[in-house]
């Protein structure tokens, strides 16, 4: 890892060893790194104790003697120990025709058949079993000292073969001859083979079938651990200035992903240059609870290097933090499924840049046991992770390169989403069944159409028109679908450049849309249906809250879609009774939490932000107030006497709903002074919650949703901030932070990676596009 000549290592002789270090990330900016994962494996906690004698990892791959040719050219007697293979070539797995093109294939094999030979030392004690793990296409044969021990005419990767019982009698003390044959019958072509010696087995595993079952169950358990802890989405390699604490030394909120624990430790400049003891608490990680990091750091040496070694162990029970013991027992403990016991080593390079500090690069090594069961005494899997991070660039907030990155991301994302929506007969887009009580496929279509229009596709684009025609013909049932459909149609008729005019205050509220009569009639029909999807347990004249369909239920998530859809309808000329907005506002006021900490809240609207950027020295009135950090949960604010869990997405949904209700009442000429005042206070309380807990590294709030609904959270954040005209929350550029994560996480094909739990590709692509495009109309352009 080279140090650029303009950077100065933190030399011990400089006297900085005794001083504190602070990050040099630009104000509201970011450092971007390259991240190379050298190893990431979640392996089985095996009941068997295999000793690997042949391995397949590229840096450890075994060297074989090999011969290739047509099947009829099989060397006679090649499987026997005495066969002379000295004229055969030497090669390492994987064998296949794509050698030189695929990193996994190291030796070329393009003929019909391949024969391998090698010798292995299996010790002086007869094995209880031999375990072969093979990638082969097609049929495989394995001989041990001339005896056929594996014969399989199937094909595939990670195929397991256990040799036990009499078949192991072919073993001999010391050197053993192993011979392999693979015949390709067409299609894919590859061969790779690993082998382990199993010296002892539990008494209840007597046969090869027993051992095979045990290996399969262990592997399935490891796969389950990996599925439950690690998703395809991972925050890209960067450090946001908004992540840092007030001192500018460490990331305030621990990562929600165990894979980022090494990063979190490496970027901690609270660990002094002189070294010493280290103790950090990573609290409430998804499905892991609280982890404690304890160890030591060396002093930074003359070249700027520092090593940090810590143990990583979960606490027996999650800590209380600001919550009661009963709350933790109800809302945290049930979601802690695993423990962890391991070690983390970080080797980092620290430099000074104009008197401030940067970690120029680092290597991490995390190894440990994932635990389960009572008291975390049962091992579920083993984790090994090694990574190297190297500083690549700095983004100075929304500079020209950032804007170019966003524009390119939007182009790629919109093209990818357009390709998905071009196939309206796909299983997740086709019309829902005639007897369905929901219309989620159509809701997905409507959300995708909204993103295409907002993303910048021309209104006359073929796919946009086809989706619009299809949407007009579909039967819309549930609130999610109706809300998305109303927003999509309203966006289709929205005047150009309106968002920019609203942000800058050129106009004070969105303008009415000029909608074709047929579409306006359709929106009236959808609106009428939407207003039936309400909770019928309460008096809807005073308390209005929505569910997917009408009945005795509601939730604050779909409630957001209802209000967004109704406001879109109103912009398009559909009359909404002002009592709807008042009753909906009453619900949001009643469903907000009430026990949050006091916060000095600093919100900056777009007009003030633009003036500050134009003239940093201009005198301006401080836009600050005191608020309580109160957010929203999924339903009622309390559950059995305890505050309900609060989530980032639901808090944004609450802010969104209040802003819409306030704006709609104002546009209808309804003063409702007291209600407006209460709604403004509640919105500020919601923003105060975001001021404390906002992060773009996971879905903030209650532990149960950290690794799920991340794209939905970002999309909800965009709506909440833009509807209120807010550019900065506690001096943090929420848009820059979220956009950096989305742009760098985007895949090469234009799509965005899946979250840990189930989600749909169209939804996550659409929500990412809606965030990046900042497509929500400001309706309250000042505080």
VENTA-V602388 format. One record per helix or strand of 2 or more residues. SS is the DSSP state (a for helix, b for strand). FROM is the first residue (numbers start at 1). TO is the last residue. If there is no record, write none. Layout:
# VENTA-V602388
ss:from:to
SS:FROM:TO
SS:FROM:TO
This chain:
# VENTA-V602388
ss:from:to
b:8:9
a:12:14
a:16:18
b:30:44
b:50:54
b:63:69
a:71:73
b:89:92
b:95:96
b:107:108
b:113:121
b:129:137
b:139:144
b:147:152
b:156:164
a:165:170
b:175:183
b:190:198
a:208:229
b:238:240
a:241:243
a:258:266
b:276:285
b:289:297
b:305:314
a:325:331
a:333:335
b:339:353
b:356:372
a:374:376
b:378:395
a:400:421
a:440:454
a:462:473
a:479:493
a:498:504
a:517:530
b:534:535
a:556:571
a:578:591
b:598:605
a:606:614
b:624:628
b:638:639
b:642:643
a:648:667
a:673:693
a:703:705
a:710:723
b:726:729
a:734:745
a:761:773
